[in-house]
Amino acid sequence: MSTADIPGIDPTVPPSGDGCAECDKAGGWWFHLRRCAACGHVGCCDSSPAQHAAAHAAATGHPVIRTYEPGESWFWNYVTESYVEDGPDLAPPLNHPMGQSTPGPAERVPRDWQARLN
């Protein structure tokens, strides 16, 4: 499926920040980050304890996310549960800062973080 077939992708909207918006507010941590292709909301991935990216998609009806990890460029559609082919270039930055830890942020990641993944 190409992005021409998917409503709600806005390549001009920048990301909402460097980390998961909800985890930052609550003092939580994340494994990997995802960026909403419609509004730029940055949330944590489905392996993260809180799964904020999926919650955002469900609450807003914004079905497509893009990875927000350095060196990755894939898109995912929550509705079709499939990767999106030929995703557009989105407004920069395309990933969280290179010096930011994964999982992160480093000061909030518990020692047993691997046991807490979904």
Phi, psi and omega per residue, in radians:
M1 nan 2.324 3.116
S2 -1.662 2.884 -3.125
T3 -1.182 -0.335 3.086
A4 -1.134 -0.404 3.137
D5 -1.589 -0.035 -3.051
I6 -2.052 1.992 3.085
P7 -1.273 2.685 3.011
G8 1.633 0.102 3.034
I9 -1.610 2.140 3.128
D10 -2.114 1.744 -3.076
P11 -1.231 -0.105 -3.110
T12 -1.593 -0.219 -3.060
V13 -1.469 2.181 3.114
P14 -1.319 2.855 3.093
P15 -1.179 2.719 -3.076
S16 -1.289 -0.283 -3.139
G17 2.982 -2.926 -3.099
D18 -1.528 -0.315 -3.081
G19 -2.465 -3.116 3.136
C20 -1.113 2.126 -3.077
A21 -1.020 -0.795 -3.091
E22 -1.273 -0.713 3.100
C23 -1.100 -0.696 3.116
D24 -1.091 -0.721 3.127
K25 -1.131 -0.700 -3.052
A26 -1.592 -0.079 -3.102
G27 1.363 0.393 -3.137
G28 -1.560 -2.967 -3.128
W29 -2.408 2.905 -3.110
W30 -2.386 2.807 3.056
F31 -1.563 -1.129 3.063
H32 -2.246 2.838 -3.089
L33 -1.980 2.588 3.100
R34 -2.273 2.579 -3.092
R35 -2.067 2.242 3.090
C36 -1.179 2.237 -3.118
A37 -1.338 -0.209 3.138
A38 -1.607 -0.783 -3.015
C39 -2.166 -0.093 3.106
G40 1.524 -0.036 3.135
H41 -0.956 2.258 3.072
V42 -1.758 2.165 3.129
G43 -2.330 2.946 -3.136
C44 -1.487 2.697 -3.026
C45 -1.282 3.033 -3.125
D46 -1.207 -0.289 3.052
S47 -1.477 -0.315 3.116
S48 -1.232 2.665 -3.116
P49 -0.969 -0.688 -3.032
A50 -1.652 -0.328 3.080
Q51 0.879 0.864 -3.072
H52 -1.216 -0.512 3.126
A53 -1.121 -0.790 3.116
A54 -1.146 -0.691 3.114
A55 -1.096 -0.697 3.097
H56 -1.098 -0.787 3.126
A57 -1.050 -0.758 -3.137
A58 -1.164 -0.708 -3.084
A59 -1.291 -0.554 -3.029
T60 -1.807 -0.333 -3.029
G61 1.381 0.228 3.075
H62 -1.516 1.813 -2.955
P63 -1.435 -0.343 -2.964
V64 -1.924 2.322 3.041
I65 -2.099 2.808 2.996
R66 -2.160 2.526 3.041
T67 -1.021 2.564 3.099
Y68 -2.070 0.473 -3.141
E69 -1.750 2.436 3.113
P70 -1.014 2.405 3.083
G71 1.439 -0.010 3.121
E72 -2.027 2.662 -3.107
S73 -2.505 0.288 -3.058
W74 -1.426 2.747 3.051
F75 -2.039 2.670 3.097
W76 -2.343 2.436 3.092
N77 -1.897 2.019 -3.137
Y78 -1.173 -0.535 -3.113
V79 -1.229 -0.859 -3.110
T80 -1.533 -0.150 -3.081
E81 0.903 0.881 -3.125
S82 -2.599 2.776 3.051
Y83 -1.235 2.604 3.113
V84 -1.720 2.184 3.103
E85 -1.425 2.588 3.008
D86 1.001 0.795 3.080
G87 -1.146 2.588 -3.114
P88 -1.334 2.842 2.977
D89 -1.207 2.277 3.114
L90 -1.734 2.875 3.114
A91 -1.068 2.451 3.140
P92 -1.232 2.812 -0.043
P93 -1.347 2.701 -3.089
L94 -1.581 -0.129 3.123
N95 -2.697 2.909 3.071
H96 -1.144 2.856 -3.118
P97 -0.975 2.442 -3.084
M98 -1.016 -0.577 -3.125
G99 -1.406 -0.108 -3.129
Q100 -1.323 2.344 -3.075
S101 -1.259 2.723 3.013
T102 -2.292 2.006 -0.034
P103 -1.186 2.963 -3.061
G104 -2.694 3.085 -0.243
P105 -1.209 2.583 -2.961
A106 -0.878 -0.700 -3.068
E107 -1.253 -0.226 -3.133
R108 -1.923 -0.034 -3.098
V109 -1.409 2.149 3.137
P110 -1.256 2.747 -3.135
R111 -1.042 -0.607 -3.104
D112 -1.672 0.566 -3.029
W113 -0.962 -0.641 -3.101
Q114 -1.105 -0.601 3.121
A115 -1.268 -0.280 -3.105
R116 -1.682 -0.025 3.133
L117 -1.276 2.633 3.081
N118 -1.527 nan nan
